[in-house]
Amino acid sequence: MDWNRFLLIAANNGNLAMVDEAILRGADIHTHDDGPLGVACHKGHFEVVVYLVENGANVHADNYDALMAAYYAGHFRIVNYLIKQGITIH
């Protein structure tokens, strides 16, 4: 099983239980350049975003795109959360 891919799909779908399972099974939270965080931001999955950040996802990685995706999609709760977490704004 490719747990990194599983994590990316789970984050994209907003399935927190599957995200947790993937990480417990050894998925790299930073896979695909912190892609799980990016897709969760884009799709508006707030609980998944919080879980990923609390478990080590790097808001300082090249996640400006994630911030902007959340912003343009109207996910302002995520935008505010990322700013409070110290995401770099270019």
Backbone bond lengths (Angstrom), bond angles and torsions (degrees), N, CA, C in turn:
res aa  C-N    CA-C-N  psi(-1)  N-CA   C-N-CA  omega(-1)  CA-C   N-CA-C  phi
1 M - - - 1.458 - - 1.524 108.35 -
2 D 1.316 115.91 132.99 1.466 121.72 176.06 1.531 107.53 -89.67
3 W 1.335 115.81 94.04 1.463 120.68 -174.77 1.518 112.42 -69.18
4 N 1.319 117.91 -26.40 1.466 119.72 176.24 1.524 110.52 -65.66
5 R 1.322 115.78 -45.01 1.476 119.74 177.67 1.529 110.32 -65.08
6 F 1.320 116.00 -40.72 1.458 121.71 177.88 1.530 110.16 -57.94
7 L 1.334 116.19 -43.74 1.466 121.34 178.72 1.522 110.94 -61.99
8 L 1.305 117.16 -44.65 1.459 121.41 -179.92 1.530 111.01 -61.45
9 I 1.315 116.81 -43.61 1.471 121.33 179.03 1.526 110.48 -66.60
10 A 1.326 116.94 -43.05 1.467 120.88 179.80 1.524 110.92 -62.28
11 A 1.329 117.22 -42.49 1.469 120.90 178.40 1.521 110.40 -64.94
12 N 1.313 116.71 -40.37 1.462 121.64 178.30 1.529 111.39 -61.94
13 N 1.325 115.87 -36.40 1.466 121.02 -178.78 1.524 113.18 -87.23
14 G 1.327 116.94 -7.74 1.460 119.92 179.96 1.508 114.00 73.41
15 N 1.320 116.70 24.14 1.453 121.25 -177.34 1.533 109.56 -93.88
16 L 1.312 115.32 94.62 1.460 121.59 -175.35 1.525 112.08 -61.39
17 A 1.315 118.03 -39.26 1.466 120.57 179.47 1.525 110.92 -62.69
18 M 1.324 116.95 -40.12 1.464 120.60 178.57 1.530 111.36 -71.17
19 V 1.327 117.17 -35.66 1.469 120.80 175.64 1.525 109.05 -60.79
20 D 1.314 116.43 -47.84 1.460 121.74 179.08 1.526 110.92 -60.13
21 E 1.317 116.81 -45.08 1.472 121.48 179.96 1.527 110.97 -60.53
22 A 1.322 116.63 -44.57 1.469 120.46 -179.57 1.523 110.88 -61.00
23 I 1.322 116.64 -42.76 1.466 120.14 -179.64 1.527 110.46 -67.82
24 L 1.328 116.62 -41.11 1.465 120.14 177.25 1.523 111.45 -61.92
25 R 1.325 116.75 -31.19 1.470 121.89 -179.20 1.529 112.84 -85.77
26 G 1.326 116.78 0.96 1.452 119.36 173.66 1.512 116.89 107.87
27 A 1.319 118.25 9.52 1.464 119.87 177.36 1.524 109.81 -62.88
28 D 1.307 115.43 144.20 1.463 121.71 177.39 1.523 108.30 -85.18
29 I 1.313 116.76 115.50 1.465 121.77 -177.23 1.525 111.77 -61.04
30 H 1.335 116.20 -20.03 1.465 121.51 -179.22 1.528 112.69 -96.08
31 T 1.337 117.30 7.59 1.458 120.67 -177.94 1.524 111.82 -55.04
32 H 1.295 115.83 148.78 1.471 121.87 179.04 1.530 111.18 52.65
33 D 1.350 116.63 47.66 1.474 121.94 179.26 1.525 112.38 53.61
34 D 1.313 115.98 50.64 1.467 122.47 -177.14 1.527 111.31 59.49
35 G 1.323 115.03 34.62 1.466 121.60 179.47 1.518 114.97 -57.88
36 P 1.345 119.06 -38.60 1.461 118.03 178.63 1.533 112.39 -57.51
37 L 1.327 116.86 -41.16 1.465 119.81 177.18 1.525 110.29 -64.61
38 G 1.310 116.47 -42.64 1.464 120.44 -179.38 1.514 113.26 -61.03
39 V 1.338 116.97 -45.97 1.465 118.43 -178.25 1.524 111.21 -71.07
40 A 1.324 117.25 -35.26 1.466 119.64 177.53 1.527 110.62 -64.09
41 C 1.328 116.78 -38.64 1.472 120.73 176.66 1.518 110.63 -64.48
42 H 1.305 115.83 -46.52 1.467 121.33 -177.86 1.529 111.78 -61.31
43 K 1.330 115.87 -40.41 1.465 120.57 -176.89 1.527 113.27 -85.17
44 G 1.336 117.41 -9.60 1.460 120.09 177.61 1.511 114.91 83.35
45 H 1.316 117.26 25.17 1.464 121.52 -178.68 1.534 109.86 -88.66
46 F 1.328 114.94 79.75 1.465 121.46 -173.27 1.525 112.91 -55.56
47 E 1.321 117.89 -47.67 1.463 120.59 -176.93 1.522 111.18 -61.84
48 V 1.325 116.60 -37.26 1.463 120.60 178.15 1.528 109.89 -68.27
49 V 1.322 117.42 -41.71 1.467 121.23 177.66 1.526 109.96 -57.78
50 V 1.315 116.89 -49.49 1.469 121.17 -179.57 1.527 110.19 -60.58
51 Y 1.313 116.81 -46.42 1.469 120.98 -179.73 1.527 110.91 -58.88
52 L 1.320 116.66 -46.08 1.463 120.30 -178.78 1.529 111.29 -63.41
53 V 1.323 116.91 -43.88 1.468 120.31 179.42 1.528 109.99 -64.69
54 E 1.323 117.25 -44.27 1.466 120.70 179.79 1.523 112.28 -64.44
55 N 1.326 116.52 -21.54 1.463 120.86 -179.76 1.521 112.87 -104.40
56 G 1.325 116.68 16.31 1.452 119.77 169.78 1.506 118.23 109.71
57 A 1.332 119.02 -0.37 1.467 119.08 176.29 1.521 108.27 -59.76
58 N 1.298 116.05 138.36 1.456 121.74 -172.26 1.522 111.17 -91.36
59 V 1.316 116.91 106.77 1.467 119.91 177.52 1.518 110.87 -71.88
60 H 1.325 117.04 -12.90 1.463 120.46 179.33 1.517 112.20 -93.47
61 A 1.330 117.50 -8.06 1.465 119.75 174.18 1.525 106.34 -64.37
62 D 1.270 117.91 -176.87 1.467 120.75 -175.86 1.530 109.37 -69.45
63 N 1.329 115.74 64.31 1.459 120.45 -175.89 1.515 113.32 -105.98
64 Y 1.322 117.03 14.89 1.460 120.07 173.12 1.526 109.39 -57.91
65 D 1.334 117.08 -38.29 1.463 120.50 178.00 1.527 111.01 -62.34
66 A 1.318 117.18 -38.09 1.461 120.95 178.05 1.520 110.35 -63.96
67 L 1.317 116.13 -42.60 1.462 120.87 177.84 1.524 110.44 -60.99
68 M 1.314 116.48 -46.91 1.462 120.40 -178.26 1.526 111.56 -67.71
69 A 1.331 116.97 -36.80 1.464 120.27 177.53 1.524 110.11 -62.27
70 A 1.326 116.54 -43.29 1.463 120.41 177.71 1.520 110.46 -63.98
71 Y 1.322 116.19 -41.61 1.466 121.04 -179.93 1.530 111.21 -62.32
72 Y 1.328 117.02 -52.48 1.464 120.44 -176.65 1.526 112.95 -67.63
73 A 1.332 116.28 -23.81 1.466 119.73 177.20 1.527 111.56 -86.53
74 G 1.333 116.66 -3.04 1.457 120.03 177.73 1.514 114.72 83.18
75 H 1.321 117.10 18.41 1.466 121.25 -179.50 1.533 109.49 -91.72
76 F 1.333 115.31 68.28 1.459 120.85 -172.29 1.525 113.40 -70.08
77 R 1.302 117.25 -24.18 1.467 119.88 174.63 1.536 109.45 -63.01
78 I 1.319 116.29 -41.16 1.465 120.86 177.57 1.522 110.19 -68.62
79 V 1.324 117.22 -43.52 1.467 121.11 178.28 1.528 109.83 -56.03
80 N 1.310 117.13 -49.85 1.469 121.04 -179.92 1.522 111.64 -62.06
81 Y 1.319 116.30 -41.00 1.463 120.49 178.89 1.529 110.72 -61.77
82 L 1.327 116.93 -47.12 1.465 120.30 -179.17 1.525 111.58 -62.87
83 I 1.314 116.52 -39.57 1.467 119.89 177.89 1.528 110.10 -63.44
84 K 1.329 117.03 -42.47 1.470 120.51 177.82 1.525 111.84 -64.63
85 Q 1.337 116.22 -26.42 1.463 120.54 178.31 1.525 111.93 -83.18
86 G 1.328 116.51 -5.24 1.461 120.24 175.23 1.510 116.02 93.22
87 I 1.338 117.28 21.56 1.463 119.19 178.44 1.524 109.77 -57.33
88 T 1.304 115.75 140.99 1.454 121.22 -179.50 1.518 109.60 -76.62
89 I 1.322 116.04 126.76 1.462 121.46 177.78 1.520 107.07 -107.10
90 H 1.304 115.91 120.05 1.481 121.46 -177.32 1.506 110.02 -77.30
